[in-house]
Amino acid sequence: MHNQIDNEDLRVFAIAARKASFAAAAEELGMSPAYVSKRIGVLEQALGVRLFHRTTRRVIVSEDGERVYAHAMTILENLDSLLHEVAERREVPRGLLRISSSFGFGRNVVAPVVARLVAAHPSLQVRFEVFDRLVDIVAEGFDLDIRVGDEIPPHLIARKLMANHRILCASPAYLKTHGTPRGLQELAAHNCLAIKERDLPFGVWSLRSGANEETVKVTGSLSSNHGEIALQWAVAGAGIVLRSHWDAQPYLHSGELVQVLPQYSQSANVWAVYPQRLAGSAKVRVCVEFLEQQLQSR
């Protein structure tokens, strides 16, 4: 077979196969579904095989498509490695960088830094997405995840960007009405604002005081998957919240919140996490160094 295969067609196919949807692939690429369909059609013609079984509702990768996908990923990874190596030698970060983070930290802290990063490096394009769950950066095609918390999978590379810890807070009004807990176990009798956010266990708070770690099961009338909502509830006097110091600090400064049991805290450092294959990438390196400098200067 002498038909020439376009690397861009392989990339379009790989994304469509991963997403199991032409429309979702088009959204990620910033193209139309018709463009995705056309490029895959060109690739199928060049290879002489059908890559997808198509229905009115979805597309399913065919057996031939599975084999092509495995080879396509190898080709694309090798091509990316080549481009990264060339960029590394030029010391110029360029191309698309896909970054993920959590809702609150991503919106309030990471997003402004990302904007400054692109302003400083015009050859770089960034697609930034936030989630209320941990992202599988390899399977979902992200180059970099900025996460709060110290549980890092061993197959990923992690670089600490900023020291951080979570603290217990409540409004003066809540404490005046319900009293101030004198020990961690007394939290079980209080209205605690639980957060189901990324890696945080729901309704179970583990905190350290010196070398000792204690765990308490908390309950309350309000809970959320969004930390900013729980923090606003705490400001409104609804209960006690466990929240990152960076997030609670403005309210502590204004007096709208006060720290409860200040001898206790929970480690929640900020990390840049990325796949092993991108360890030599100029754009990832420059981004991580920029984030580290910007976050530590806060």
Secondary structure, DSSP 8 states (H G I E B T S, - for coil): ------HHHHHHHHHHHHHT-HHHHHHHHTS-HHHHHHHHHHHHHHHTS--EEE-SS-EEE-HHHHHHHHHHHHHHHHHHHHHHHHHHHHT---EEEEEEEEHHHIIIIIHHHHHHHHHH-TTEEEEEEEESS---TTTTT-SEEEEESS---TTEEEEEEE--EEEEEE-HHHHHHH---SSGGGGGGS-EEEE--TT--TTEEEEEETTEEEEEE---S-EES-HHHHHHHHHTTS-EEEEEHHHHHHHHHHTSSEEESTT-BEE--EEEEEEGGGTT-HHHHHHHHHHHHHHHH-
